[in-house]
Amino acid sequence: MGKTLLGKLAPGAVGLMELPRLAPEIMAAYRALGDLTGTVSDALDECGIAGVALLRPTDPKARMVGQAVTVLNVRRKEVSVDGKSRLGEIEAHNLAEPGDVLVVQGVAGISSMGGISASIGKRQGESGAVVDGAVRDIAHSRDIGYPVWSSGVSPVTGKWRIQTVAVNKPVTIAGMGVHPGDLVVADECGVCFVPHARAAEVLEKARQIEQSEKLRLEKLAAGMPLAEFAALQKK
């Protein structure tokens, strides 16, 4: 039986109910990459894809590979402390499958995600979250093992200041378009987004780059003269 909505958003605000799924072997191969975002970033360059966001993780040791469940948050016209939160990312949590990544287009200086939302994501088995905007309660998300990459932190709640207007529709993260189902890879260096339709292509390029890098490092460790090594670097 398919999932049903929770009624937290206006009709039509939810796009895809189910993500287009990447093959398990593709996901496993991305997870096996050593220098995760560095290698994928280079592969994106060689494929002519802009997909790197310089967002910082709550846990610098965290690594993440998963498909994007997207959330679009906007600033409310007025701050209204009326006891009625307009945040609706719980609809995204509800649709997420284990391993998915919540990807939120948020608001600078105002939290789009706190401890409760992180706890729900952890309970749902998500790999973590990416927020272009602020988050809070980062000690809590770190303690429960739910990593969050964001462009900022703020104690200011979004309950009365932000409204969720879409789930599983295209969002913009660090100036780049991200669609539901796109691949998200992240580590201490930042976040890379790989378009769903080009995940296999980028993976093949990443594997080639990783193998080439491995061979060069082995030659360097074996004592290759720097003049010869520099010539390799030009190839």
C-alpha positions in Angstrom: 0.0 0.0 0.0 1.3 3.5 -0.9 1.9 6.2 1.6 -0.8 8.8 2.4 -0.3 12.4 3.2 -0.7 13.8 6.7 -2.7 16.9 5.8 -0.1 19.4 6.9 0.2 21.2 3.5 -2.2 22.7 1.1 -3.5 20.5 -1.7 -1.1 20.3 -4.6 1.9 21.3 -2.4 3.3 17.7 -2.6 4.8 16.6 -5.9 6.2 13.1 -6.1 4.8 10.6 -3.6 7.5 8.1 -4.5 11.1 8.8 -5.7 12.6 7.3 -8.9 15.0 4.9 -7.4 18.6 4.4 -8.3 19.9 0.8 -8.5 21.3 -0.5 -5.2 24.6 -1.3 -6.8 25.0 2.3 -7.9 24.3 3.5 -4.4 26.8 1.0 -3.0 29.5 2.0 -5.4 29.2 5.7 -4.4 29.4 4.7 -0.8 32.6 2.8 -1.5 34.4 5.9 -2.9 37.3 6.9 -0.7 37.6 10.7 -1.0 33.8 11.0 -1.4 33.0 14.6 -2.3 36.4 15.4 -3.7 36.2 12.6 -6.2 32.5 13.2 -7.1 33.2 17.0 -7.4 36.0 16.3 -10.0 33.7 13.8 -11.8 30.9 16.5 -12.0 33.4 18.9 -13.4 34.4 16.5 -16.2 30.7 15.8 -16.9 30.0 19.5 -17.1 27.6 19.5 -14.2 27.4 22.2 -11.5 26.6 20.4 -8.3 28.7 21.4 -5.4 27.4 23.2 -2.3 29.8 24.5 0.4 27.7 23.6 3.4 29.1 22.6 6.7 28.2 19.4 8.7 27.1 19.2 12.3 29.4 16.2 12.6 32.7 16.5 10.6 33.2 12.7 10.7 29.9 12.0 9.0 29.6 10.7 5.4 26.3 10.5 3.6 25.0 9.0 0.3 21.3 9.0 -0.4 18.5 10.3 -2.6 16.9 13.7 -2.1 13.5 14.2 -0.5 13.0 17.9 -1.1 11.4 20.7 1.0 10.7 24.3 0.1 10.5 26.8 2.9 9.8 30.5 2.5 9.7 33.4 4.9 6.3 34.4 6.2 5.1 37.9 5.7 4.6 38.5 9.4 5.9 36.8 12.6 2.9 35.3 14.3 3.4 33.5 17.6 -0.1 32.0 17.5 0.7 28.5 18.5 0.3 27.3 14.9 3.6 26.3 13.2 3.6 26.5 9.4 6.5 24.2 9.1 5.5 21.1 7.2 8.7 19.0 6.6 7.0 16.2 8.5 5.3 15.4 5.2 8.7 14.9 3.7 9.8 12.7 6.6 6.6 10.7 6.1 7.4 10.0 2.5 11.1 9.3 3.0 12.5 5.7 2.8 15.4 4.5 4.8 18.7 6.0 3.4 17.0 9.1 1.9 18.3 12.6 2.5 16.0 15.5 3.5 17.0 18.5 1.3 15.6 21.8 2.4 15.6 25.2 0.7 15.4 27.3 3.8 15.8 30.9 5.0 19.0 32.5 6.2 19.2 33.2 9.9 16.0 31.3 10.8 16.0 27.6 11.7 14.3 25.3 9.3 15.2 22.2 11.4 15.5 21.6 15.1 15.8 18.6 17.4 12.3 17.2 16.9 12.6 17.2 13.2 16.0 15.6 13.4 14.6 12.9 15.7 11.8 12.2 13.3 14.3 11.9 10.4 16.4 9.5 12.5 13.3 7.4 13.4 12.5 7.2 9.7 15.9 5.9 8.9 17.1 8.8 6.8 20.8 9.3 6.2 20.6 12.9 7.3 19.6 16.4 6.0 20.9 19.2 3.9 19.6 22.7 4.6 20.4 25.8 2.6 19.5 28.1 5.5 19.9 27.8 9.3 19.3 24.9 11.7 19.4 24.7 15.4 19.7 22.1 18.2 22.8 20.8 16.5 24.2 19.1 19.6 21.0 17.0 19.7 21.2 16.0 16.0 24.9 15.1 16.5 24.1 13.1 19.6 21.5 11.0 17.9 23.6 10.3 14.8 21.5 12.4 12.4 24.0 14.6 10.5 22.9 17.9 9.1 24.8 20.0 6.5 23.7 23.6 6.5 24.7 27.1 5.5 24.3 28.5 9.0 23.1 27.9 12.5 20.6 30.1 14.5 18.6 29.7 17.7 15.7 31.5 16.1 12.8 29.2 15.5 11.1 29.0 12.1 7.8 27.9 13.6 6.4 31.5 13.5 8.6 32.8 10.7 8.8 30.2 8.0 6.2 28.4 6.0 6.6 25.1 4.1 5.1 25.5 0.6 6.2 22.4 -1.2 7.5 18.9 -0.7 9.1 16.7 -3.4 9.2 19.5 -5.9 12.3 21.1 -7.4 14.3 23.3 -4.9 17.3 25.6 -5.2 20.3 24.8 -3.0 23.4 27.1 -3.1 22.1 28.5 -6.5 21.7 25.0 -8.0 18.5 23.2 -8.9 17.9 19.9 -7.1 15.1 17.6 -7.9 13.5 14.9 -5.8 15.3 11.6 -6.4 18.7 13.3 -7.2 21.7 11.7 -5.5 23.2 13.5 -2.5 26.8 12.8 -1.3 28.3 14.7 1.6 31.2 14.6 3.9 33.4 17.1 5.9 34.2 19.1 2.8 30.7 19.8 1.7 27.8 18.4 -0.4 27.6 17.2 -4.0 24.3 16.8 -5.9 24.2 14.4 -8.9 21.2 14.5 -11.2 19.3 11.2 -11.0 19.5 10.6 -14.8 23.3 11.0 -14.8 24.2 9.1 -11.6 25.7 6.2 -13.5 27.7 8.4 -15.8 29.2 10.4 -13.0 29.9 7.2 -11.0 31.9 5.8 -13.9 33.9 9.0 -14.2 34.5 9.1 -10.4 35.8 5.5 -10.5 38.3 6.4 -13.3 39.5 9.4 -11.3 39.9 7.4 -8.1 41.9 4.7 -9.9 44.1 7.3 -11.6 44.7 9.0 -8.3 45.5 5.7 -6.6 48.2 4.9 -9.2 49.8 8.3 -9.0 50.0 8.1 -5.2 51.5 4.6 -5.4 54.2 5.9 -7.7 54.9 8.8 -5.4 55.2 6.5 -2.4 57.5 4.2 -4.4 60.0 7.0 -4.9 59.2 8.3 -8.4 61.3 11.5 -9.0 59.2 14.6 -8.8 60.1 15.6 -12.4 58.4 12.4 -13.6 55.5 12.8 -11.2 54.9 16.3 -12.4 54.7 15.0 -15.9 52.0 12.6 -14.8 50.1 15.4 -13.2 49.8 17.1 -16.7 48.1 14.1 -18.2 
